[in-house]
Each structure stands twice: as C-alpha cells, then as structure tokens.
Amino acid sequence: MTFGAFSAFWVTLSFLLETPPYHFGSVVAGLFGLVGVAGALMASVVGKFSDRYDARYANGFTMLIALLAFIILWLFGYRLVGLIIGVILLDLGAQGNLVACQTRVYSLLEEARSRLNTVFMFSYFLGGSLGSLLGTLGWSIARWNGVCVAAILMLVVAFIVYFINSPEARRRVMQDT
C-alpha cells in the first residue's frame, strides 16, 4: 500500500505541474525525481536500523513518514516549497519502507527466500498498480485533493494491516482461542 501511495503521486505529478499555479511541463516532473535522491540515503539508514533493532518498527515509522508527506502535499502541494518537502518525505518513506519490508521478508525462511521474494515483489507491484489506478481516478474526480485522499486511504489500509498483525494483537487472538 505504501508503494501504491507512492505510485499514485508519481503517476499524477505531471497533471498537477501542468495546472495553475505551476504551468510546468513533463520535463519539470522528471526533475522532481532528482529531489527524491534523499530516498537512496534513507535506504542504508533503515537497513542498518532494521538489522540492529526491529524491521517492524522501521516499517511503521516509514509508513508514518509517507503519511506525513501526503498531508503536506495535500495542504501545501500548490506551493513549490511544499511540493519539494512532500516529495523528499514521500521518497524517504517509500524507499525506507521497501527496505524494512525486504528485511522482514528475508528473515522469515532462509530456504524459501526466492519464493518469498517472488510473492513479496508481486504484491509490491500489484499495490503500485492499484495506486496508479486510484491516483488517476482520484485526479479525474477531484484533481489534487482526490490524489492525496486516495494515497492517504491506501496508507490507512497499510496501518490497519500493520496494527492487526502486531505481536500484541496476535497474542490476544491466541489467548481468545
């Protein structure tokens, strides 16, 4: 779902940049990818944190960063500074989330890593496709507000799954059965 929210943003960014107050073309949208280099820096930080402490907490923290990014993009996306800050945070959150998820997947069953990675990557890109669809649908219904709402809803779903699968929730289920 985090990659879906990320995809919803990037699929529709050129639509936003063509409208007022920007009036930019698709070339400028591509330049925003350079702003996202911050995500590459986050990958090593999250990787080290996940290896040393707990990838699950890194997972939740990076989803929170992505949610904060969309709140900023929704409220301040029509200002260049707000858009740049939102892109940086979104890239930090999405890239960090990918690393934390991969750390969790690779720690499950060493003898099944290839199969688990296949399932993970299939699910990851399925979420990205869903985000692209929901982002364009959101744009067609409510423009930038629709994109941000679609992405935030995807992140809310991610948080619901995150909390349902918490160790505490699993313990309660086991005690009830």
Steps between C-alpha positions, in 0.01 A plus 500: 500500500791735565634443151144548373485843662844577357379398153181705533719806551748440219236404243311824558783744571519615137124572509551727802802673351308588183228683697511838675700625679780295340441475124806275470547222249585135547876580494466680833314199641803291409726743682305430818652154484831663588344634817416141586867405528448541874327161496823331398663643812211374713542145372832444676380663822185286511699192404740550790215573741308191381806279539587635842156546659164408351394525136134512609553830681692636202205390288252696711724805521553518124125465438451790739750707299307421180172600668656827618621558143147473364358727767759760399436439130126538553527818705798664330536323164405813310813672629835395359664476844215281628525280194877458539475419873217255425704327228802466729291353782307272266818364350655451845189317618449283192865399456547439869180295510622281215826427685318425826254270322779315323685458828190343652440274199861380484499417870209254472627176347851487364424197282199675345649845432458480125134402524429754772668774298287405198180529703619822660599668173178387330298648786717813505442575133134403522471771765686741273259425216205554730651832608541608137137415435371671813722803444369559149144430616548746786633760257204454265252544787657769719836595350784531751268455799382170353857377452595585856185343644556180299862478619409574862230231490755251369732588787213464748443148365873434545480617862193284567686193374808606698305523826292187438824306453670642807647252748255628765198440274624149418545424870143614573366279222696203633369562853141521377520164320 
